[in-house]
Amino acid sequence: MSNRTTSLREENVWRSELKAGITAAGTLLAGFVVVPNLLVQAGMSFTGAYTAYAITSLMGTLCMAWLRLPLLLAPETAVAGWLVCLVSISQGVSWQQLLGLTAAASLVGAGLWSTTAGCRIVESLPESVRQALPGGFGLMLILMGLSQGRLVISSPWSLTMLGNFQDPLVYFGLLGIIATLALLAMKVHGALLYGMLVTAVLALLEGFWVLPAAPFLLPEGLEYTAGQLNLLPANGAEAARLAGTGLALLLVLGSLNFGSLRALCPEAAKDRRVLPAIFGISLLGSLLGSLPVTIAPASAGAVMSGGRGRLTAVFAAAVLLLALCCEPVLACMADFPVMTVPVLTVSGLLLLQRSLQGLYQGTAKMELVDIVPAACLLIVMPLSWNIAAGLGTGILSWCLMSVCAGQVRRIPWGTWLLAAVFLLYFLYGSI
C-alpha cells in the first residue's frame, strides 16, 4: 500500500512539473522574436541573434535545473530595449560593444556575488522591502500581460486607458484571463497551463495563427555574432560613457536577479552559487552574441503552476530546444501574442496575493517606517518597469524614515552601502 502511495505521489509530481515547465516555456517564446528584432535595429543579423538567444536561454535553464530550481533564464526584453534603444541607437554604441559590456558586467557580477561581503550586502534588504518584492514583481507582470494583450494602452490624458474591446487580441486575451481565473476558482490543478492552451486553441481556430509551409529552420547565423564582442572605446569621452553604462548594467542585473530570486524562490536566495551561475551564463551568452540573461518573468508562471524543482526547468528546456529550430512558427505567434496574456496576468495576481498576505500578517508589528518603503516599492516598480528603481526607492526611503524616527542603529552597514549605490544610480545612471 505504501509503495502504491509513493508511486502515485511521484506521478503527481511529474505531472505538476511537466505542466509548470510547459507553461513557463510557452510564456517565454515571445521573447525569442522580440529580442532578436531589437538587435537587428542595432545592426546584428536576425538569424544569429535568434540562435544565440535560444542557445543562451537553453544553457541558462539547464543550469537552473542543475541547481534544482524551477526557474528559466533568458535575456530580459526590458533590458534589451534599454541597451538597444537608449544605449546603442541613442548614444552610438555598437552591438559589439553591447556584448563587451555584457561580458564585463558578468565578470564583475560573478566575482562580487560569490564573496561573503557580496552575499551580506544582498541580505541587507529591509524586511518590509523583502515582503513587498513579490507584489511589485506581480504588478509588473500584470501590466506586462495587459499591455501585451492591448487591454490597457497609453493615453494622452492619463497614464493608461482601456483598449478597444473590438480588437481581437483584446477580446481573446480577456477570454483567456477569465477562463484561467475560473479554473483557479474551481481549484483545477494546472489552471495556468489550461488557460494558456484554451487561448491558443481559440486563436488557431479563428485563423489568427497560420502555420508556415516550412515551420522548421536549422540553427544558423552564429558565424556572424559569436566572438564579436568589443569594449575598446574610441576616445576618453566614450570610455567614461561605457563605464557608466556598465555600472548601471551591473546594478540592474544584480537587482533583477536577486529581486526575482527573492520573490520566487526565497530559500534559493541564500545559495551562494545561484547568482554567480546566472552571471556566468550571461558571460557565455555574450561570447555567442546574446545580451545578458536574467531570471525570466515566465518563471513566475512555473512557480505558480506548481513547479518546485529541477524537473520544471528540464521540461522547459525541452520546449526551448524545440523552439531553437522553430523560428518561422514563433515569428507567426509573436504577431498575435495572445497566449502569453493570461499567464502573465494571472501569475502576477498570484504573486501579489502572496505579497499582500505576508504584509498583512506583519502589519500588527509594522510601523510607518516600514510601511512607507513597501508602498514606495509597490508604486515605483510597476510604473517604471524597473526592479532596480523600485528596490532603490524602497531602500532609500527605509533609511530616510529610520533616520527621521531616531532608529539609525538598526540600519546595517550593508543597507547603507546599498543606499549609497542606489543614490548614485538615481543621480548619474543613464536609465
N, C-alpha and C positions, 0 to 999 in steps of 0.2 A: 504493500500500500504506500509506503514511504517513497519507494522508487518511482511509482507512478506519479505521485505528487511532485516529486523533484523533476520528472520529465515534463509534466505539464507546465511547471513553473519556468523551466528553461525554454520551452516552446513559446510561452507568452513573452519572455524577454526577447527572443529572436524576432517575433512579430513586432513588438514595440520598437525595437531598434531599427528594423527594416523600414517601418513607416516613418520614423523620425528622420532617417538618413535620406530617403527619397524626397520627403517634404522639404528638407533644408536644401538639398542639391537642386531641386526644381526651382526654388525661390532664387537661387544663386545664378541660374542660367542667363538671366537678362544681362548681367554684367559681362558675360562673355562677348557680347557685341558692343555694349555701351563703351566700355573702357578702351578696346582697340580702336573704335571710331574716334574717340578723343585723341588718341595718339596719332592717328592719321592726320589730324589737324596740325600736329607738330612736325609732320614730315615723315613719320615712320610707316613702313609697309604694313597693310592691314593683316595679311596672312601671317607675317612674322609676329606682329603684336598679338594676334589671336592665339597662335600656337604657344608663344611664351606665357601668355596669361593662363592658358589651360594647363600647361605643364607645371607652372609655379603653383597654381591652386591645387593641383593633384598632389604635388610633393608636400605642400603645407597641410593638407587634410590628412594624408598618411602619417605625417609627423604627429598630428594631434591624436591619431589612432594609436601610435606608439606610446604616447603619454597617457593613454586610457581616458581621453577626453572626448565628449560628444560635440566637438566643435569643427568648424570649417574655416580655412584660411583662404583669402583671396584679396587681390588689390581692391581697395575701397573706392567706390565711384566718386564719393565726395572729395577724397584726397587726390584722385586722378584729375578731377575737374579743376581743383585748385592749382595743381602742378602744371597742367597743360594750359589752362585759360589765363591764369594770373601770373604764373612764373615764366612759362615758355613763350606764349604768344605776346603777352603784355611787356615783359622785360627782355625779350630777345634771347632767352636761354634755349639752347638746342636740346633735342630729345636725348642726345648722347650725354649732355651734361646733367639732365634729369636722372639718367641711370647712374651717373657718377655720384650725384647727391644721395641717391638711394643707397648705394654701396657704402658711402662714408657714414651716413646716419645709422645704417645697420651695424657696422663695425663698432661704433661708439656705443650704441644701444645694447648690443650683446655683451660688451665689456662692463658697462655700468650696472646692468640688472643681474649680472652674475656675481656681484660682490655683496657682502653683508650690508655695507653702507647703502647701496642702491636699494636693497630689499627693505631696509628700515625706513628709507625715505618714502617708498611706496606704501608702507604700512602706517604712515603718519597721517593718513586721511582722517579727519574728524568723523566720529560715529554717525552723526546726523547726515553728513555728506555721503557716507557709505550707504546708509539706508535709502537715500534719495536717488542713488545712481540707477538702480533698475527702473525707477519711474521715469527719469529723464531719458534713459535709453528707450523705454517703451513709448514715450511720447514722440520721440524721433521716428520710431518705426511706424507709428500710426500716421503721422504726417507724410512719411515717405510713401506708405501704401495708398493713402488718399490722393496724394499728388500724382503717383504713377497711374492711378485709375481716373484722374481728372475729376474726382469727386469734389475736390477743392482746387481752386485756381487763383492766380494772382488777381488783385483788384486795384484799380486806380484810386479808390476811395478808402479802403481799409487794408489790413494785412492780407486777408484772403476772402474769397466768396465761393458760394456753392457753384458747381459746374452745371453744364447743360444736361439734364436727365434724358434728353432725346439722343444724346451721344451714345452709341452702342458700347463704348468702353466704360462709360459711367454706369450704364444700365446693368451690364453683365458683372462689373466689379461689385456693385451694390448687391446684386443677387448672390454673388459668391460670399460676401460678408454675412448676409442674412442667413444663408444656408449653413455656414460654419458656426455661427453663434447658436443657431437652432440645434445643431448636432452637439455642441458643448452643453447646452441647457439640458439635453436628453442624456448627458453623461456618456456619449459614444466615444469609445477609446479610438484614438487616431482621427479625431474630428478635423484637425488641420489638414491632414492629407486628403481626406474625403472631400472637404470643401474645395481644395485646390483642384482635385480631379473633376468634380462636378462643374466647376467653372471652365476648365479646359475642354471638357466634352461639349458644353454649350457653345463655346467659341468655335470649335471644329464643325459642329453640326450646322451652325448658322453661316459658315463659309468665311469667317474672319481669318482663319488659318488655312492656307493652301500648301500642301506638302510639295516641295520642288521635285522635278523629274529626277534630278541627281542629288539625293539627300546627303551623300557621304563624300568627304574630301580627306585624302590622306594628309597627315600633318606635314606642313612645309613652311618655308619662309624664314627659318631661324638663321639661315646664312646671311640675311640682311640685318639681323638685330643682335645676335649673340656676339659677345666680346666687343661691343661698340661703345661701351661706357667711356666717358671722358670728363675730367674735372679740372682741366687746365684753363685758367682764366686768361682773357686777352690782355687785361690791364689791372691795375690796383683797384679801381672802382668796381670792376666786375668781380674781383676776388672778394671784396667786402660784401657785395650783394649775395654772392653764392654762400659765403659763411653765414650770413644772417638767415638765408633761406634754409640752409642745412640745420641750423639750430632750431628753427621753428618746426622743421620736419621731424627732427628727433623728439621734440616736445609733443607734437601732435600724435606721432606713432606710439610713444610711451603712454600717453593719456588714453588714446583709443583702446589700445590692447589691454592695459590694466583695468580701465573702466568697464570694458566688455567682459573681461575675465571675472572681475568682482561682481558684476551683475548676473552673469550666467552660471558660473562655477566658483562660488566663494571659497571653497576649500582649496581649489587648484591655485588660487592667488598666492598661497603660501609656498607653493612648489617653486624653488629657485631655478628649475630647468625650463619652465614654460616660456617666459618672456625672452630669455636668450635664444631659445629654439625658434621663436617667431622671427626675431631679428636675423637669425641665421638663414631662414628660408627667404627672407627679403634680400639678403646678400646674394644667395644663389640665383634668385629671380632676376636681379639686376644684371648678372652675367649672361643670362639668356635674352634679356630685353624686356623685362617686366618691371612695373612700378612696385613699390613696397606693399607687402601683404599686411592685413590686419585680421582680427577675428571678425568674420563676416556677420552682418546683421541677420543673415539667414540662419545662423546658429541658434538664434532665439526660437525659431520655428522647430529646430531639432529638440531643444531642451523642453519647450512647451508641449511637444508631441510625445514626450516620454523617453527621449534619449538620455542615457545615463553613463555610457561607457564607450569603449573603442569600437564596438560593432556599428554604432551610428556613423562614425567617421569612415569606417571601412565601406559600408553600403553607399554612403555619399560619394566616396572616392570612385566607386564602380560607375556611378552615374556620370561623374566628371570625366572618367576615362572614355566613356561612350561619347560624351559631348566633344571630346578632342577631335573626333572625326566627323562631327555633325554641324559644321559651320553653316551650311546653307539652311538647315532646318531652324537653327537658333536665330539666324538673321530674320527668318519669317516670323518667329514667335516674338521677337523684340519689337516688331512693327505694331503688335497688338498685345501688350504685356498684361493682359487681364488676369492671368493665372497667379501672378505674384500679389495682387491686391488683397485678397482675403487673408493670405498667410501673414503678410507684413502687418496688416491692421490688427488682426485678432491676436497675433503674437505680442504686439505692443500692448494691447489691452490686458493680457495676462501678466506681463511684466509690471505694468502699472498697478495691477491688483496686488501683486507681491510686495511692491514698494509701499503702497498705502497701508497694507496690513502691518508691515514692520514699523512704519512711522506711528500708526495708531496705537500699537502696543507700548510704544515708548513715550507717548505724549504726556502720560501722567508724570513722568520724571523730566521731560524736556522743558527747558526754559526758552525764552525768546532768543537767547544767544545761540541756541541750536536750531530753532525753527526757521530763523531768517536765512541762514546758509542753505538749508534744504529747499526753501522756497525759491531762492535765487537760482539754484541749480536747475530746478524743475521748470523755471521760466526761460532761462537763458539757453539751455541746451537745445530744446526743440526749435526755438525761434532763430537761433544762429546756425543750426545744423552742424554744431561743432561741440564734440565732447570735451575738447581741451578748454574751450571758452566756458562751458558750464562748470567743469571742475575748478578752473581758476577763479571764477566768480564765487563759488561756494567756499573755497579755502580762504580767499582774501576777506570775504565778509565774516567768516567764522573768527579769523584772527582779529579783525577790527572790533567785532562785537565783544570778544573775550577781553580785549584791552580796555574797552569802554566800561565793561562790567567789573573791572578790577580783578580779573582772573588770568593774569598774564602767566602765572606759574604753571598753569595746566597745559600750556602750548608747548609741545615737544620741539626739539631743535629741527627735526625733520620737517615738521609743518612750517616752521619759519623759513626753511630753505625752499620748500615748495612754493610758499607765498612769494618769496623773492624772485624765483624763476618765472612764476606766472605774471608778476608785476612787470618784469622786463618783457615778457611775451606780449602783454597788452600795450606797453608803451612803444616797443620797437618792432614787434612782429609784423610780417608782411601779409598776414592773412586778413 
